[in-house]
Amino acid sequence: MKKLILSIILVSASIVLFAQEGMVINMKLTNTKGASGSFVMYVSQSNARVEMNMKMPPGTHAPDMKLIAIMKASEPTKTYMLSDENKSYTVHTTETKSENNYKKSTIKVVKIGEETIIGYKCIHSKVTDDGEESDVWTSKDVIPNFEKYSNMFTVQRLSDKSTEQLEAMKAAACDGFPVKTVVTNKMEGTTTMELVKIEKKPLDKSLFEIPAGYKEGNMAKTMMGIDFDMDKIMQMPEAEREIYLKKMEEEIKKKYGEGEE
C-alpha cells in the first residue's frame, strides 16, 4: 500500500506539475483489509500540493496518517512532506538519471482495452513491476492539453521509480492521468485508488509554501510524531539496538494504543 500511495502522489502530481490553471483533484482509496483514505491535489502555476488522510485497518498498531506533499516548479527534484500535527517537514530529493546508478527498469505494460470511468474515456492496462501486478485505467481527457504537459515532464528525465512507470506506459501508448488503480498484494489485500472529481478554481499561493514555524525532521517524526533515525539505529550494537527498539515499540503503543484484536 505504501508503494501505491507514493506512486499516486508522485505520478499524479508530476503529470500535472506544469498545469498553469488552478485545479483541485479529489481521489479516494479503499482496501479489502480495512484501510481507507482520501487524497486532495491542488495544482496551480506549475506547483502541486497533495493532502493525504489515511485510516489504517483496525487491529494494527499503525497510526492513521495525515500528510501533505508539496512540489514546487522552482525545485523540480524535491518533494516536501509536511505534518500539520507535528509542525514538521522532510525533504525527498530525486536524483537525475545522469547522477544515479539505477538498474534497467523491469516495468512491463500491456494494454487490455478501453473503458469509460466516471465519464472519462480510459485505457485499461496491466502493469508488472518486479513480479507485482496492478491494473491501471488512464485518461488524457482529465487534464487539458495533457500531451503538452506530459512531454514537458519527460524532458526532466527524473529517475524516480514512478517516472520509469510513466515512461513505460507512454511507450505502450497507455499514458494518461491515473483515473483508477488496483493493486492486489497477499499481505495487504486489494487496494483501489479512484478519481472522484476534478474542478478548476483560483488557488492561494500559500498552499504551496511551508508554513512559518515548521521544522525539518526525519520521515518518522513527520508521519508518526516519533523521532528516530533508522541509520543511527542500524549502527548500534545489537544489544543496544534491541533495547532502543523495545522502547520505541512502547512509545508507539502509548501514543496510538494497543490495537484491536
C-alpha positions in Angstrom: 0.0 0.0 0.0 2.9 2.3 0.8 4.2 1.8 -2.7 0.8 2.6 -4.3 0.4 5.8 -2.2 3.8 7.1 -3.1 3.3 6.3 -6.7 0.0 8.1 -6.7 1.4 11.2 -5.1 4.5 11.4 -7.4 3.0 10.2 -10.6 -0.2 12.1 -10.4 1.4 15.3 -9.2 4.2 15.1 -11.7 1.8 14.7 -14.6 0.0 17.9 -13.7 3.1 19.8 -12.4 3.1 22.0 -15.5 -0.5 23.0 -15.4 -0.9 26.7 -15.1 -4.6 27.0 -14.2 -5.8 26.3 -10.7 -7.2 22.7 -10.3 -8.4 20.7 -7.4 -8.4 16.9 -7.9 -10.1 14.6 -5.4 -9.3 10.9 -5.1 -10.2 8.1 -2.7 -8.6 4.9 -1.6 -10.2 1.7 -0.4 -8.7 -1.6 0.8 -10.1 -5.1 1.4 -8.2 -5.3 4.7 -10.0 -2.3 6.1 -7.8 0.7 5.2 -9.3 3.7 3.6 -8.3 7.2 2.6 -8.7 10.4 0.7 -6.4 12.5 -1.4 -6.9 16.1 -2.5 -4.5 17.5 -5.0 -4.1 21.3 -5.6 -2.3 22.4 -8.8 -1.6 26.0 -9.9 1.2 27.9 -11.7 3.3 24.7 -12.1 3.1 23.8 -8.4 1.4 20.9 -6.8 0.1 20.0 -3.3 -1.3 16.7 -2.2 -3.2 16.3 1.1 -3.5 12.7 2.2 -5.7 11.3 5.0 -5.3 7.6 5.7 -7.3 5.5 8.1 -5.4 2.3 8.9 -7.0 -1.2 9.4 -8.4 -2.0 12.9 -6.3 -4.3 15.0 -3.0 -2.8 14.0 -0.5 -0.5 15.8 -0.2 1.5 12.6 -1.5 5.1 13.3 -3.8 6.9 11.0 -1.9 9.3 8.8 -2.4 12.9 7.7 0.3 14.1 5.4 0.9 16.9 3.0 3.3 16.7 0.0 4.3 19.9 -1.8 6.1 20.0 -5.2 7.4 23.3 -6.5 8.2 24.2 -10.1 11.3 26.1 -8.9 12.6 22.9 -7.3 11.6 20.1 -9.7 13.7 17.4 -8.0 12.3 18.0 -4.5 9.2 16.9 -2.7 8.4 18.4 0.7 6.4 16.1 3.1 4.6 18.1 5.8 2.8 17.2 9.0 0.4 19.8 10.4 0.0 17.8 13.7 3.8 17.7 14.4 4.7 21.1 12.7 7.5 19.4 10.8 8.6 18.5 7.3 11.1 16.3 5.5 12.6 16.7 2.0 12.7 13.9 -0.5 15.2 14.6 -3.3 15.2 12.7 -6.6 18.5 12.4 -8.5 18.6 13.0 -12.2 19.3 9.9 -14.3 22.8 11.1 -15.1 23.5 11.1 -11.4 22.3 7.7 -10.4 23.1 4.0 -11.0 19.6 2.6 -11.1 19.3 -0.8 -12.8 17.4 -1.1 -16.0 13.7 -0.8 -15.5 11.8 -4.1 -15.1 8.4 -2.5 -15.6 6.2 -4.0 -18.3 2.9 -2.6 -19.5 0.3 -4.4 -21.5 -2.8 -2.7 -22.9 -6.0 -4.6 -22.0 -8.6 -2.4 -23.7 -10.7 0.8 -23.4 -13.4 1.6 -20.8 -15.3 4.6 -19.6 -14.9 5.5 -15.9 -16.9 8.4 -14.3 -17.4 9.9 -17.8 -13.7 9.7 -18.9 -12.6 7.5 -21.8 -9.8 5.4 -20.3 -7.2 2.9 -21.4 -7.0 -0.2 -19.2 -3.5 -1.6 -18.9 -1.8 -4.2 -16.7 1.5 -3.1 -15.2 4.0 -5.6 -13.9 6.9 -4.4 -11.8 9.3 -6.9 -10.0 6.6 -9.6 -10.0 3.8 -7.3 -8.7 0.9 -6.7 -10.9 -1.5 -3.7 -11.0 -4.4 -2.7 -13.2 -4.4 0.9 -14.2 -7.0 3.0 -16.1 -5.6 6.2 -17.6 -7.2 9.0 -19.5 -5.9 12.0 -21.4 -9.2 13.8 -21.0 -8.8 14.6 -17.3 -6.1 17.3 -17.8 -6.5 19.8 -20.6 -3.6 19.7 -23.1 -2.2 16.6 -21.4 0.3 15.8 -24.2 1.9 19.3 -23.8 2.4 18.8 -20.0 3.4 15.2 -20.3 6.1 16.0 -22.9 7.5 18.8 -20.7 7.7 16.5 -17.8 9.5 13.8 -19.7 12.2 16.3 -20.7 13.3 16.4 -17.0 14.2 12.7 -17.1 13.9 12.2 -13.3 14.9 8.8 -12.1 12.2 8.0 -9.5 10.5 4.7 -10.0 7.3 6.5 -10.7 8.9 8.2 -13.6 10.0 4.8 -15.0 6.4 3.7 -14.9 5.3 6.9 -16.7 7.9 6.2 -19.5 6.9 2.6 -19.8 3.2 3.5 -20.0 3.9 6.1 -22.6 6.0 3.6 -24.7 3.0 1.2 -24.6 0.6 4.1 -25.6 -1.2 3.7 -22.2 -0.1 7.0 -20.6 -2.6 9.5 -19.1 -3.9 10.6 -15.8 -4.5 7.5 -13.4 -8.3 7.6 -13.1 -8.2 4.2 -11.3 -5.5 1.9 -10.0 -6.0 -1.5 -8.5 -3.2 -3.4 -6.7 -3.5 -6.8 -5.2 -1.0 -8.0 -2.6 -1.1 -11.2 -0.5 -0.2 -9.3 2.7 -2.2 -6.1 2.1 -5.2 -7.4 0.1 -6.6 -5.4 -2.8 -6.1 -1.7 -2.8 -8.1 0.6 -5.1 -7.4 4.3 -5.9 -10.0 6.2 -7.8 -10.6 9.7 -9.1 -13.7 11.2 -7.5 -13.9 14.6 -9.1 -11.8 17.5 -10.6 -12.6 21.2 -10.6 -10.9 24.4 -11.8 -10.7 27.4 -9.4 -8.1 30.0 -8.3 -5.8 28.8 -5.6 -3.8 30.8 -3.0 0.0 30.8 -3.3 0.3 29.9 0.4 -0.9 26.4 -0.3 2.5 25.7 -2.0 4.7 27.0 0.8 6.0 25.6 4.0 4.2 27.4 6.9 6.3 29.5 9.2 7.4 27.7 12.4 7.7 24.3 10.8 11.0 22.5 11.5 12.8 20.0 9.3 12.9 16.4 10.7 13.1 12.8 9.7 10.2 11.0 8.0 9.2 9.0 11.1 8.6 12.2 13.1 6.8 13.8 10.2 4.4 10.9 9.7 4.1 9.4 13.2 5.3 12.1 15.6 8.0 9.8 16.9 11.6 11.0 16.5 14.0 8.2 15.5 16.8 7.9 12.9 16.9 4.4 11.3 20.5 4.9 10.0 21.6 5.6 13.6 19.6 2.6 14.9 21.3 0.2 12.5 24.7 1.3 13.6 24.0 0.5 17.2 25.4 -2.7 18.8 22.8 -5.4 18.7 22.0 -5.4 22.4 21.7 -1.6 22.5 19.5 -1.7 19.3 17.1 -4.3 20.9 16.6 -2.0 24.0 16.1 1.0 21.8 13.6 -0.7 19.5 11.7 -2.1 22.6 11.4 1.5 23.9 10.3 2.7 20.6 7.6 0.0 20.4 6.3 1.0 23.8 6.2 4.6 22.7 4.1 3.7 19.7 1.7 1.7 21.8 1.4 4.5 24.3 0.8 7.1 21.6 -1.6 5.1 19.4 -3.0 2.4 21.7 -2.6 -1.4 21.7 -4.9 -2.0 18.7 -7.9 -4.2 18.5 -7.6 -8.0 18.3 
